[in-house]
């Protein structure tokens, strides 16, 4: 992950709005404050990276540091961000160092709650490199509360809950929230509905698709949503049919030979129609139901379960 070039560009963009005089004054004030705060109690060390980590560990909490910066807290957030990037540039950090990295990110985002890029990078680093999804989620939740219109923060929360915590239902809530925000990619609604379906809640997924379909005026997106609704309907029908098939076996001692037996015997009021024009097929030995047009069950492809990156 190449953080530094993008981060530097983001910082340059933020600096463009500052006047030279204001920047110089703010820089002097901030530098003086940080030098006193950072260097107090630190011994000189040959390994500069250790000193950098210790400096970050010595940072006071953001709510205490913010008033001390005399209104220049946004500049303070930028300076701390640059110092943090030097630490993140290391090939490997220890568990304690990641704790301090989280602390620094918390300070930065307290000084500037709208620093959404810091939440994003921090969330990725704490999950992927530190293996601390708890800290990642804590930071991202803070970011989502402060930036409710930034779609990639709830997206990362959805990723963490699905791929790391295995909570598809919670992940679906976050991905659905991301899908409702401006600027998000077109695949988010489909991803959310897949998660809803896997979380044993296809009816909720259908309701979500219906709401999105009504809100969008783009015909192409409506076609995609309509197709997704049919796929979720298949998942819902298969679960209904398999449940009835297992009930039949409990009473009759065997699975039905055909699906029509379920309706004839009163286990179903009627047989559902396959929404793509195909048929539902029954394996009378196992009770398994499949669709002739969509033989694979609706499920998000989990990269981590396949041993891929």
C-alpha positions, 0 to 999 in steps of 0.5 A: 500500500503506497500511502505517502504520495497520496497523503502528501497530495492531500496535504498540499491540497489542504495547504493551498487555502492558507495564506503564507503569513498565516502559515508561517505564524501557525507553523512557529506556534505549533513547532514551539508547542510540539518541540516542548511536548515531544522532546520532554523526557526523551533521551537521544537515540541512534535509531530515529524510528524508535524516537519517532514512536516514543514521541507519538506515544507521549502525545496528550489526548486530542481534547487536551492538545486542541486548546493548546494549539490556539486555533491552529488545530488543523495545522497540528493535525497535518503536522502529526499526520506527516510524522505518523507517515514516517512511522507507517513507512516502516516495514513492520511495527510491533503490537505496542507501536500499533497501539501508539499509532492508533492513539496518534490517529485518535489525536489527529482526528480529534484535532480535525474530525473531518480529516476523512483520509486519516480515518480511511488509511488508519482503518486499513492499516489497523485491520490489515497490518496490525490485525487489530480490527477492534481499534480499526472499528473504533476509529472508523465509527468515530469517523462515520459519526463525524463524516456521515456523508463519506461513503468509504468509511462505512464501507470499511466498517462493512469489510471489517465485520464481514471478512474479519468478524464474520458478521454478515448482517452487521456488514450489510447494514454498513454497506447499505449505509455506504450505498445510500451516500453520494460518490460510492461505486455502483456495486455497493447495493449488490454487495449489501443485498448479497450480505443480507441474503447470506445473513439469513434475511433475504426478505430484508434484502428484497426490501432494501432493493425495492427502496433503492429501485424507487429512489433511482431514476437511472434505467441501467441501475434499475435493471441491475437492481431488478436482476438482483431482486430476482436472485434474492427471490431464488435464495428465499424460495430455495430456503422455503422449499428446503424447509418444507422438504425437511418437514416432509421427511420428518413426518414421512420418513423420506424426502419427497420424490417431486416438489409437487408432493409438497403442495399436494401434501399441504406442506406448501400452499403453492410452489413458487415460480423461478423468477428467471423462467427456469425451474426448481429442482429437488434431489430426493436423496438429500432434500437439496433444492437448486435453480436451473438458471442459477445453480450456485447459491447467493453468497459473497465471494470471500477472498480470505476463505479462498486463500487469496489476497 
